[in-house]
């Protein structure tokens, strides 16, 4: 069993490919990748936005923790994209 089959098995659903799910996974992958790779200091900008908007001790977090969370979102959305595309092709 190769890695693509393992990823598909991990995210398998009982339905066929949905365009909305494919679109959502693609958008989340793009946004997560931009924040995780810190393109144009996007992690710092999102962190400053969240620090101004969210209540509570947001100052204890760092842009690095935001980059880690964005990397996790990127990985999960990549799994969703692989599963949806594989379901659509079979």
Backbone as XML, in Angstrom:
<?xml version="1.0"?>
<chain id="A" units="angstrom">
  <residue number="1" name="UNK">
    <atom name="N" x="0.856" y="-1.175" z="0.000"/>
    <atom name="CA" x="0.000" y="0.000" z="0.000"/>
    <atom name="C" x="0.900" y="1.236" z="0.000"/>
  </residue>
  <residue number="2" name="UNK">
    <atom name="N" x="0.754" y="2.081" z="-1.004"/>
    <atom name="CA" x="1.587" y="3.281" z="-1.072"/>
    <atom name="C" x="0.963" y="4.414" z="-0.252"/>
  </residue>
  <residue number="3" name="UNK">
    <atom name="N" x="1.643" y="5.560" z="-0.213"/>
    <atom name="CA" x="1.209" y="6.659" z="0.647"/>
    <atom name="C" x="-0.107" y="7.262" z="0.192"/>
  </residue>
  <residue number="4" name="UNK">
    <atom name="N" x="-0.335" y="7.325" z="-1.120"/>
    <atom name="CA" x="-1.585" y="7.905" z="-1.609"/>
    <atom name="C" x="-2.764" y="7.029" z="-1.200"/>
  </residue>
  <residue number="5" name="UNK">
    <atom name="N" x="-2.595" y="5.713" z="-1.258"/>
    <atom name="CA" x="-3.668" y="4.816" z="-0.832"/>
    <atom name="C" x="-3.929" y="4.939" z="0.661"/>
  </residue>
  <residue number="6" name="UNK">
    <atom name="N" x="-2.873" y="5.147" z="1.454"/>
    <atom name="CA" x="-3.056" y="5.305" z="2.898"/>
    <atom name="C" x="-3.785" y="6.601" z="3.213"/>
  </residue>
  <residue number="7" name="UNK">
    <atom name="N" x="-3.461" y="7.686" z="2.500"/>
    <atom name="CA" x="-4.135" y="8.957" z="2.724"/>
    <atom name="C" x="-5.602" y="8.845" z="2.315"/>
  </residue>
  <residue number="8" name="UNK">
    <atom name="N" x="-5.858" y="8.165" z="1.206"/>
    <atom name="CA" x="-7.241" y="7.994" z="0.767"/>
    <atom name="C" x="-8.027" y="7.165" z="1.767"/>
  </residue>
  <residue number="9" name="UNK">
    <atom name="N" x="-7.415" y="6.118" z="2.284"/>
    <atom name="CA" x="-8.081" y="5.270" z="3.258"/>
    <atom name="C" x="-8.361" y="6.028" z="4.552"/>
  </residue>
  <residue number="10" name="UNK">
    <atom name="N" x="-7.445" y="6.925" z="4.943"/>
    <atom name="CA" x="-7.630" y="7.702" z="6.173"/>
    <atom name="C" x="-8.789" y="8.684" z="6.058"/>
  </residue>
  <residue number="11" name="UNK">
    <atom name="N" x="-9.016" y="9.209" z="4.874"/>
    <atom name="CA" x="-10.065" y="10.209" z="4.716"/>
    <atom name="C" x="-11.252" y="9.749" z="3.909"/>
  </residue>
  <residue number="12" name="UNK">
    <atom name="N" x="-11.445" y="8.443" z="3.775"/>
    <atom name="CA" x="-12.512" y="7.916" z="2.926"/>
    <atom name="C" x="-13.897" y="8.252" z="3.487"/>
  </residue>
  <residue number="13" name="UNK">
    <atom name="N" x="-14.757" y="8.648" z="2.610"/>
    <atom name="CA" x="-16.147" y="8.913" z="2.957"/>
    <atom name="C" x="-17.033" y="8.029" z="2.099"/>
  </residue>
  <residue number="14" name="UNK">
    <atom name="N" x="-18.290" y="7.941" z="2.436"/>
    <atom name="CA" x="-19.174" y="7.037" z="1.717"/>
    <atom name="C" x="-19.868" y="7.692" z="0.527"/>
  </residue>
  <residue number="15" name="UNK">
    <atom name="N" x="-19.526" y="8.914" z="0.213"/>
    <atom name="CA" x="-20.177" y="9.597" z="-0.895"/>
    <atom name="C" x="-19.193" y="9.796" z="-2.036"/>
  </residue>
  <residue number="16" name="UNK">
    <atom name="N" x="-19.688" y="10.308" z="-3.155"/>
    <atom name="CA" x="-18.821" y="10.609" z="-4.282"/>
    <atom name="C" x="-18.274" y="12.024" z="-4.138"/>
  </residue>
  <residue number="17" name="UNK">
    <atom name="N" x="-17.506" y="12.458" z="-5.121"/>
    <atom name="CA" x="-16.854" y="13.764" z="-5.049"/>
    <atom name="C" x="-17.874" y="14.893" z="-5.033"/>
  </residue>
  <residue number="18" name="UNK">
    <atom name="N" x="-17.658" y="15.869" z="-4.174"/>
    <atom name="CA" x="-18.500" y="17.052" z="-4.102"/>
    <atom name="C" x="-17.666" y="18.270" z="-4.483"/>
  </residue>
  <residue number="19" name="UNK">
    <atom name="N" x="-18.211" y="19.101" z="-5.331"/>
    <atom name="CA" x="-17.484" y="20.276" z="-5.791"/>
    <atom name="C" x="-17.254" y="21.251" z="-4.649"/>
  </residue>
  <residue number="20" name="UNK">
    <atom name="N" x="-18.224" y="21.394" z="-3.770"/>
    <atom name="CA" x="-18.076" y="22.297" z="-2.635"/>
    <atom name="C" x="-16.948" y="21.875" z="-1.709"/>
  </residue>
  <residue number="21" name="UNK">
    <atom name="N" x="-16.849" y="20.595" z="-1.456"/>
    <atom name="CA" x="-15.778" y="20.093" z="-0.609"/>
    <atom name="C" x="-14.420" y="20.264" z="-1.272"/>
  </residue>
  <residue number="22" name="UNK">
    <atom name="N" x="-14.369" y="20.052" z="-2.566"/>
    <atom name="CA" x="-13.130" y="20.252" z="-3.312"/>
    <atom name="C" x="-12.716" y="21.722" z="-3.295"/>
  </residue>
  <residue number="23" name="UNK">
    <atom name="N" x="-13.677" y="22.612" z="-3.469"/>
    <atom name="CA" x="-13.405" y="24.048" z="-3.437"/>
    <atom name="C" x="-12.930" y="24.486" z="-2.057"/>
  </residue>
  <residue number="24" name="UNK">
    <atom name="N" x="-13.614" y="24.030" z="-1.010"/>
    <atom name="CA" x="-13.247" y="24.397" z="0.364"/>
    <atom name="C" x="-11.852" y="23.889" z="0.706"/>
  </residue>
  <residue number="25" name="UNK">
    <atom name="N" x="-11.553" y="22.649" z="0.337"/>
    <atom name="CA" x="-10.226" y="22.104" z="0.625"/>
    <atom name="C" x="-9.144" y="22.869" z="-0.129"/>
  </residue>
  <residue number="26" name="UNK">
    <atom name="N" x="-9.425" y="23.262" z="-1.361"/>
    <atom name="CA" x="-8.458" y="24.019" z="-2.137"/>
    <atom name="C" x="-8.189" y="25.393" z="-1.549"/>
  </residue>
  <residue number="27" name="UNK">
    <atom name="N" x="-9.233" y="26.061" z="-1.105"/>
    <atom name="CA" x="-9.065" y="27.381" z="-0.489"/>
    <atom name="C" x="-8.298" y="27.271" z="0.828"/>
  </residue>
  <residue number="28" name="UNK">
    <atom name="N" x="-8.658" y="26.296" z="1.658"/>
    <atom name="CA" x="-7.972" y="26.128" z="2.931"/>
    <atom name="C" x="-6.515" y="25.732" z="2.732"/>
  </residue>
  <residue number="29" name="UNK">
    <atom name="N" x="-6.225" y="24.935" z="1.693"/>
    <atom name="CA" x="-4.842" y="24.576" z="1.400"/>
    <atom name="C" x="-4.044" y="25.814" z="1.010"/>
  </residue>
  <residue number="30" name="UNK">
    <atom name="N" x="-4.621" y="26.652" z="0.163"/>
    <atom name="CA" x="-3.911" y="27.857" z="-0.285"/>
    <atom name="C" x="-3.654" y="28.823" z="0.863"/>
  </residue>
  <residue number="31" name="UNK">
    <atom name="N" x="-4.672" y="29.094" z="1.653"/>
    <atom name="CA" x="-4.534" y="30.031" z="2.771"/>
    <atom name="C" x="-3.562" y="29.483" z="3.818"/>
  </residue>
  <residue number="32" name="UNK">
    <atom name="N" x="-3.688" y="28.200" z="4.129"/>
    <atom name="CA" x="-2.787" y="27.590" z="5.100"/>
    <atom name="C" x="-1.347" y="27.588" z="4.640"/>
  </residue>
  <residue number="33" name="UNK">
    <atom name="N" x="-1.131" y="27.348" z="3.353"/>
    <atom name="CA" x="0.232" y="27.334" z="2.820"/>
    <atom name="C" x="0.852" y="28.724" z="2.861"/>
  </residue>
  <residue number="34" name="UNK">
    <atom name="N" x="0.066" y="29.748" z="2.539"/>
    <atom name="CA" x="0.578" y="31.124" z="2.583"/>
    <atom name="C" x="0.952" y="31.513" z="4.006"/>
  </residue>
  <residue number="35" name="UNK">
    <atom name="N" x="0.130" y="31.152" z="4.981"/>
    <atom name="CA" x="0.430" y="31.506" z="6.370"/>
    <atom name="C" x="1.573" y="30.649" z="6.912"/>
  </residue>
  <residue number="36" name="UNK">
    <atom name="N" x="1.577" y="29.357" z="6.611"/>
    <atom name="CA" x="2.620" y="28.470" z="7.135"/>
    <atom name="C" x="3.993" y="28.818" z="6.581"/>
  </residue>
  <residue number="37" name="UNK">
    <atom name="N" x="4.071" y="29.185" z="5.320"/>
    <atom name="CA" x="5.352" y="29.560" z="4.711"/>
    <atom name="C" x="5.710" y="31.015" z="4.979"/>
  </residue>
  <residue number="38" name="UNK">
    <atom name="N" x="4.817" y="31.755" z="5.586"/>
    <atom name="CA" x="5.013" y="33.160" z="5.961"/>
    <atom name="C" x="5.354" y="34.025" z="4.745"/>
  </residue>
  <residue number="39" name="UNK">
    <atom name="N" x="4.619" y="33.815" z="3.677"/>
    <atom name="CA" x="4.800" y="34.600" z="2.461"/>
    <atom name="C" x="4.281" y="36.007" z="2.728"/>
  </residue>
  <residue number="40" name="UNK">
    <atom name="N" x="5.118" y="37.003" z="2.452"/>
    <atom name="CA" x="4.804" y="38.423" z="2.660"/>
    <atom name="C" x="4.435" y="38.712" z="4.117"/>
  </residue>
  <residue number="41" name="UNK">
    <atom name="N" x="5.111" y="38.025" z="5.047"/>
    <atom name="CA" x="4.875" y="38.183" z="6.490"/>
    <atom name="C" x="3.392" y="38.026" z="6.843"/>
  </residue>
  <residue number="42" name="UNK">
    <atom name="N" x="2.735" y="37.078" z="6.178"/>
    <atom name="CA" x="1.300" y="36.894" z="6.396"/>
    <atom name="C" x="1.006" y="36.368" z="7.799"/>
  </residue>
  <residue number="43" name="UNK">
    <atom name="N" x="1.893" y="35.546" z="8.364"/>
    <atom name="CA" x="1.660" y="35.050" z="9.728"/>
    <atom name="C" x="1.659" y="36.207" z="10.723"/>
  </residue>
  <residue number="44" name="UNK">
    <atom name="N" x="2.568" y="37.150" z="10.540"/>
    <atom name="CA" x="2.602" y="38.316" z="11.434"/>
    <atom name="C" x="1.362" y="39.179" z="11.262"/>
  </residue>
  <residue number="45" name="UNK">
    <atom name="N" x="0.914" y="39.353" z="10.043"/>
    <atom name="CA" x="-0.272" y="40.183" z="9.793"/>
    <atom name="C" x="-1.528" y="39.553" z="10.375"/>
  </residue>
  <residue number="46" name="UNK">
    <atom name="N" x="-1.680" y="38.239" z="10.184"/>
    <atom name="CA" x="-2.852" y="37.554" z="10.745"/>
    <atom name="C" x="-2.777" y="37.571" z="12.268"/>
  </residue>
  <residue number="47" name="UNK">
    <atom name="N" x="-1.577" y="37.391" z="12.827"/>
    <atom name="CA" x="-1.420" y="37.434" z="14.278"/>
    <atom name="C" x="-1.810" y="38.801" z="14.839"/>
  </residue>
  <residue number="48" name="UNK">
    <atom name="N" x="-1.363" y="39.877" z="14.210"/>
    <atom name="CA" x="-1.722" y="41.214" z="14.674"/>
    <atom name="C" x="-3.221" y="41.474" z="14.545"/>
  </residue>
  <residue number="49" name="UNK">
    <atom name="N" x="-3.832" y="40.950" z="13.476"/>
    <atom name="CA" x="-5.276" y="41.086" z="13.319"/>
    <atom name="C" x="-6.009" y="40.349" z="14.441"/>
  </residue>
  <residue number="50" name="UNK">
    <atom name="N" x="-5.607" y="39.104" z="14.702"/>
    <atom name="CA" x="-6.274" y="38.330" z="15.746"/>
    <atom name="C" x="-6.030" y="38.920" z="17.131"/>
  </residue>
  <residue number="51" name="UNK">
    <atom name="N" x="-4.849" y="39.495" z="17.357"/>
    <atom name="CA" x="-4.566" y="40.121" z="18.650"/>
    <atom name="C" x="-5.460" y="41.332" z="18.885"/>
  </residue>
  <residue number="52" name="UNK">
    <atom name="N" x="-5.820" y="42.028" z="17.824"/>
    <atom name="CA" x="-6.699" y="43.185" z="17.975"/>
    <atom name="C" x="-8.166" y="42.824" z="18.078"/>
  </residue>
  <residue number="53" name="UNK">
    <atom name="N" x="-8.554" y="41.698" z="17.516"/>
    <atom name="CA" x="-9.970" y="41.333" z="17.444"/>
    <atom name="C" x="-10.396" y="40.412" z="18.578"/>
  </residue>
  <residue number="54" name="UNK">
    <atom name="N" x="-9.566" y="39.423" z="18.903"/>
    <atom name="CA" x="-9.969" y="38.426" z="19.893"/>
    <atom name="C" x="-9.758" y="38.929" z="21.311"/>
  </residue>
  <residue number="55" name="UNK">
    <atom name="N" x="-10.687" y="38.620" z="22.218"/>
    <atom name="CA" x="-10.490" y="38.993" z="23.622"/>
    <atom name="C" x="-9.607" y="37.960" z="24.320"/>
  </residue>
  <residue number="56" name="UNK">
    <atom name="N" x="-9.060" y="38.339" z="25.435"/>
    <atom name="CA" x="-8.274" y="37.401" z="26.219"/>
    <atom name="C" x="-6.780" y="37.590" z="26.032"/>
  </residue>
  <residue number="57" name="UNK">
    <atom name="N" x="-6.016" y="36.695" z="26.617"/>
    <atom name="CA" x="-4.543" y="36.830" z="26.582"/>
    <atom name="C" x="-3.942" y="36.320" z="25.272"/>
  </residue>
  <residue number="58" name="UNK">
    <atom name="N" x="-4.226" y="37.011" z="24.209"/>
    <atom name="CA" x="-3.705" y="36.609" z="22.904"/>
    <atom name="C" x="-2.211" y="36.913" z="22.812"/>
  </residue>
  <residue number="59" name="UNK">
    <atom name="N" x="-1.722" y="37.834" z="23.614"/>
    <atom name="CA" x="-0.325" y="38.237" z="23.542"/>
    <atom name="C" x="0.626" y="37.114" z="23.934"/>
  </residue>
  <residue number="60" name="UNK">
    <atom name="N" x="0.125" y="36.094" z="24.646"/>
    <atom name="CA" x="0.987" y="34.996" z="25.049"/>
    <atom name="C" x="1.299" y="34.072" z="23.881"/>
  </residue>
  <residue number="61" name="UNK">
    <atom name="N" x="0.508" y="34.107" z="22.843"/>
    <atom name="CA" x="0.782" y="33.308" z="21.646"/>
    <atom name="C" x="1.813" y="34.025" z="20.786"/>
  </residue>
  <residue number="62" name="UNK">
    <atom name="N" x="2.346" y="33.308" z="19.813"/>
    <atom name="CA" x="3.342" y="33.895" z="18.916"/>
    <atom name="C" x="2.937" y="33.621" z="17.467"/>
  </residue>
  <residue number="63" name="UNK">
    <atom name="N" x="3.490" y="34.351" z="16.516"/>
    <atom name="CA" x="3.222" y="34.034" z="15.113"/>
    <atom name="C" x="3.702" y="32.635" z="14.730"/>
  </residue>
  <residue number="64" name="UNK">
    <atom name="N" x="4.687" y="32.119" z="15.453"/>
    <atom name="CA" x="5.153" y="30.755" z="15.188"/>
    <atom name="C" x="4.088" y="29.710" z="15.480"/>
  </residue>
  <residue number="65" name="UNK">
    <atom name="N" x="3.323" y="29.927" z="16.552"/>
    <atom name="CA" x="2.240" y="28.988" z="16.854"/>
    <atom name="C" x="1.136" y="29.083" z="15.806"/>
  </residue>
  <residue number="66" name="UNK">
    <atom name="N" x="0.926" y="30.263" z="15.264"/>
    <atom name="CA" x="-0.043" y="30.424" z="14.183"/>
    <atom name="C" x="0.436" y="29.716" z="12.920"/>
  </residue>
  <residue number="67" name="UNK">
    <atom name="N" x="1.744" y="29.764" z="12.657"/>
    <atom name="CA" x="2.300" y="29.063" z="11.503"/>
    <atom name="C" x="2.161" y="27.559" z="11.657"/>
  </residue>
  <residue number="68" name="UNK">
    <atom name="N" x="2.328" y="27.047" z="12.898"/>
    <atom name="CA" x="2.153" y="25.617" z="13.143"/>
    <atom name="C" x="0.709" y="25.188" z="12.895"/>
  </residue>
  <residue number="69" name="UNK">
    <atom name="N" x="-0.241" y="25.983" z="13.383"/>
    <atom name="CA" x="-1.652" y="25.674" z="13.161"/>
    <atom name="C" x="-1.996" y="25.736" z="11.675"/>
  </residue>
  <residue number="70" name="UNK">
    <atom name="N" x="-1.436" y="26.698" z="10.959"/>
    <atom name="CA" x="-1.688" y="26.800" z="9.521"/>
    <atom name="C" x="-1.080" y="25.622" z="8.775"/>
  </residue>
  <residue number="71" name="UNK">
    <atom name="N" x="0.057" y="25.132" z="9.230"/>
    <atom name="CA" x="0.643" y="23.937" z="8.627"/>
    <atom name="C" x="-0.227" y="22.715" z="8.830"/>
  </residue>
  <residue number="72" name="UNK">
    <atom name="N" x="-0.859" y="22.621" z="9.999"/>
    <atom name="CA" x="-1.779" y="21.513" z="10.260"/>
    <atom name="C" x="-3.006" y="21.594" z="9.361"/>
  </residue>
  <residue number="73" name="UNK">
    <atom name="N" x="-3.532" y="22.796" z="9.191"/>
    <atom name="CA" x="-4.679" y="22.993" z="8.303"/>
    <atom name="C" x="-4.296" y="22.652" z="6.872"/>
  </residue>
  <residue number="74" name="UNK">
    <atom name="N" x="-3.086" y="23.017" z="6.466"/>
    <atom name="CA" x="-2.618" y="22.709" z="5.117"/>
    <atom name="C" x="-2.547" y="21.205" z="4.902"/>
  </residue>
  <residue number="75" name="UNK">
    <atom name="N" x="-2.022" y="20.481" z="5.881"/>
    <atom name="CA" x="-1.932" y="19.030" z="5.754"/>
    <atom name="C" x="-3.309" y="18.381" z="5.673"/>
  </residue>
  <residue number="76" name="UNK">
    <atom name="N" x="-4.221" y="18.800" z="6.534"/>
    <atom name="CA" x="-5.565" y="18.227" z="6.515"/>
    <atom name="C" x="-6.314" y="18.547" z="5.222"/>
  </residue>
  <residue number="77" name="UNK">
    <atom name="N" x="-6.139" y="19.752" z="4.709"/>
    <atom name="CA" x="-6.817" y="20.093" z="3.462"/>
    <atom name="C" x="-6.182" y="19.371" z="2.275"/>
  </residue>
  <residue number="78" name="UNK">
    <atom name="N" x="-4.883" y="19.088" z="2.341"/>
    <atom name="CA" x="-4.250" y="18.291" z="1.292"/>
    <atom name="C" x="-4.806" y="16.881" z="1.287"/>
  </residue>
  <residue number="79" name="UNK">
    <atom name="N" x="-5.021" y="16.310" z="2.455"/>
    <atom name="CA" x="-5.647" y="14.986" z="2.538"/>
    <atom name="C" x="-7.052" y="15.048" z="1.956"/>
  </residue>
  <residue number="80" name="UNK">
    <atom name="N" x="-7.799" y="16.106" z="2.270"/>
    <atom name="CA" x="-9.145" y="16.256" z="1.710"/>
    <atom name="C" x="-9.130" y="16.384" z="0.205"/>
  </residue>
  <residue number="81" name="UNK">
    <atom name="N" x="-8.168" y="17.116" z="-0.340"/>
    <atom name="CA" x="-8.060" y="17.255" z="-1.793"/>
    <atom name="C" x="-7.743" y="15.921" z="-2.452"/>
  </residue>
  <residue number="82" name="UNK">
    <atom name="N" x="-6.798" y="15.185" z="-1.882"/>
    <atom name="CA" x="-6.433" y="13.885" z="-2.463"/>
    <atom name="C" x="-7.620" y="12.939" z="-2.448"/>
  </residue>
  <residue number="83" name="UNK">
    <atom name="N" x="-8.340" y="12.906" z="-1.344"/>
    <atom name="CA" x="-9.490" y="12.005" z="-1.239"/>
    <atom name="C" x="-10.575" y="12.401" z="-2.235"/>
  </residue>
  <residue number="84" name="UNK">
    <atom name="N" x="-10.888" y="13.686" z="-2.330"/>
    <atom name="CA" x="-11.950" y="14.118" z="-3.245"/>
    <atom name="C" x="-11.579" y="13.875" z="-4.700"/>
  </residue>
  <residue number="85" name="UNK">
    <atom name="N" x="-10.327" y="14.121" z="-5.057"/>
    <atom name="CA" x="-9.926" y="13.914" z="-6.440"/>
    <atom name="C" x="-9.919" y="12.429" z="-6.774"/>
  </residue>
  <residue number="86" name="UNK">
    <atom name="N" x="-9.424" y="11.608" z="-5.850"/>
    <atom name="CA" x="-9.417" y="10.153" z="-6.092"/>
    <atom name="C" x="-10.840" y="9.608" z="-6.208"/>
  </residue>
  <residue number="87" name="UNK">
    <atom name="N" x="-11.762" y="10.129" z="-5.389"/>
    <atom name="CA" x="-13.153" y="9.670" z="-5.458"/>
    <atom name="C" x="-13.779" y="10.083" z="-6.777"/>
  </residue>
  <residue number="88" name="UNK">
    <atom name="N" x="-13.419" y="11.249" z="-7.279"/>
    <atom name="CA" x="-13.965" y="11.703" z="-8.545"/>
    <atom name="C" x="-13.421" y="10.951" z="-9.738"/>
  </residue>
  <residue number="89" name="UNK">
    <atom name="N" x="-12.194" y="10.456" z="-9.640"/>
    <atom name="CA" x="-11.592" y="9.745" z="-10.754"/>
    <atom name="C" x="-11.982" y="8.281" z="-10.810"/>
  </residue>
  <residue number="90" name="UNK">
    <atom name="N" x="-12.448" y="7.722" z="-9.688"/>
    <atom name="CA" x="-12.817" y="6.304" z="-9.697"/>
    <atom name="C" x="-14.298" y="6.118" z="-9.848"/>
  </residue>
</chain>
